[in-house]
Amino acid sequence: MDLTNARPGQSAAATTPRGLLVYLMLYGGMTVLAGVLAFKQVQLPPTDLAVEAGIFAFLLLVVISSTVAQLYGTALAKRIVWWGFLPLLIASLLMQLVLNLPASTEMVAGRADDLAAFERVHNTVWRVWAAGPAAYIVSLLLNVWIFDKLSGAREGSQLGLMVRGAIASALSQAVDSVIFITLAFYGLFPITNLLIGQVIAKVVLSIVLVPFLISGGVAFARWLDRSAER
């Protein structure tokens, strides 16, 4: 789909499908939120395995990129992945700015514990912010590539869409886990349980949940596009 050939007097925004606009906004928000949530490790009962909580936002990035590839083309999906660096960069710069600005006298005097907690968390999360882009670009470009390569004669079928989404997500998320966990947490604490838990959780969610999310995401985008034409 060529979104650049607007008619004279028509803005680019007016020619962009409504579904694509909605997913672009969600995508930018999820890139930032994934890095913030990743600070917390969540246990997977009844085992000692764990996952970093950023996987929930990151799985939505997988769903959105696959949905965009399905409806609007692989080339556009790849461009969205690359442009996803922009909100990550801006968020990182703003975080450093806020950390280096002096706190108010009221907060220093009356809420020193809150200030210390804020600074401790966000000063420590720099490795997460550094590891995120490396894992992000490799895994999401891999997801789009696999999703596209699996397209074939049954590309238009619902089952084919769900199977492609599950395989692409499972493989790309396993790669993402190895890159991210190693870069973000190696040397800070033993990462074996977290790494194993992360891979298992992402693969399972990719098989059980992601296919239905992609199917629903495609249907929702089509509904948004049709509603904009009325």
Disulfide bonds with the S-S distance in Angstrom:
none
